[in-house]
């Protein structure tokens, strides 16, 4: 049996330019162009859609997690970008977590797992 490897996610929005600019500023400052944003081999495709609301009405249904090696550096980058923190940064038994949202109200997290988790 073959287990597929996730390679990308499509993020539908009514404002692709706004969302793309936000993701660049907050999480991918080196990205240029209108194509998918590459997060270490996992692609974020931001797509203009007419079948979605301007704001995500069920943002907890799916949370996009970013695993980081230097939590403090990424947290500082996100704070500088003006992210809206939903859950304050917290240390948990399995690691350090911070939950925030993008301009469309989608939930995201940065996570630095403790070794062995």
Buried (B, 14 or more C-beta within 10 A) or exposed (E): EEEEEEEBBEBBBBBBEBBBEBBBBBBBEEBEEEEBBEBEEBBBEBEEEEEBEEEBEEBEEEEBEBEBEEBEEBBEBBBEBEBEEBEEBEEEEEBBBBBBBBBBBBBBBBBBBEEEE
